[in-house]
Amino acid sequence: MKNSIYNISLVMISISIYLLIEYPNSGRAGLIAGGLIFIGFVLNIVGFCLNAKATLEK
């Protein structure tokens, strides 16, 4: 599960970067990209913490 959360976060961050590059003048795309990057970073931190927690338990 921790790997899937981490991978999903990387996909969300990649999509947000793509949206910002492809549609730089679109306010709607910027808003969507901002939301995706926020959620992506939160999931990235959660995935990293789950990975670190699993490593400490071993």
C-alpha positions as CSV (number, residue, x, y, z in Angstrom):
1,M,0.0,0.0,0.0
2,K,2.8,2.4,0.8
3,N,4.3,1.9,-2.6
4,S,1.0,2.6,-4.4
5,I,0.4,5.8,-2.3
6,Y,3.9,7.0,-3.2
7,N,3.4,6.2,-6.9
8,I,0.0,7.9,-7.0
9,S,1.6,11.0,-5.5
10,L,4.3,11.1,-8.1
11,V,1.7,10.7,-10.9
12,M,-0.3,13.6,-9.4
13,I,2.7,15.8,-9.2
14,S,3.7,14.9,-12.8
15,I,0.2,15.7,-14.1
16,S,0.2,19.1,-12.3
17,I,3.6,20.0,-13.9
18,Y,2.2,18.9,-17.3
19,L,-0.8,21.1,-16.9
20,L,1.3,24.1,-15.9
21,I,3.6,23.6,-18.9
22,E,0.9,23.0,-21.5
23,Y,-1.6,25.6,-20.3
24,P,0.4,28.4,-18.7
25,N,-2.3,31.1,-19.2
26,S,-5.3,29.1,-18.1
27,G,-6.6,30.0,-14.7
28,R,-8.6,26.8,-14.5
29,A,-5.7,24.6,-15.3
30,G,-3.6,26.5,-12.8
31,L,-6.2,25.9,-10.1
32,I,-6.4,22.2,-10.9
33,A,-2.6,21.9,-11.0
34,G,-2.3,23.7,-7.6
35,G,-4.8,21.3,-6.0
36,L,-3.1,18.3,-7.5
37,I,0.3,19.4,-6.4
38,F,-0.9,20.0,-2.9
39,I,-2.6,16.6,-2.7
40,G,0.4,15.0,-4.4
41,F,2.9,16.4,-1.8
42,V,0.7,15.4,1.1
43,L,0.5,11.8,-0.3
44,N,4.2,11.9,-1.0
45,I,4.9,12.7,2.6
46,V,2.4,10.1,3.9
47,G,4.0,7.5,1.6
48,F,7.4,8.4,2.8
49,C,6.4,8.2,6.5
50,L,4.7,4.8,6.0
51,N,7.9,3.6,4.3
52,A,10.1,4.9,7.1
53,K,7.7,3.5,9.8
54,A,7.8,0.0,8.1
55,T,11.6,0.2,7.9
56,L,11.8,1.0,11.7
57,E,9.6,-1.9,12.6
58,K,11.9,-4.5,11.0
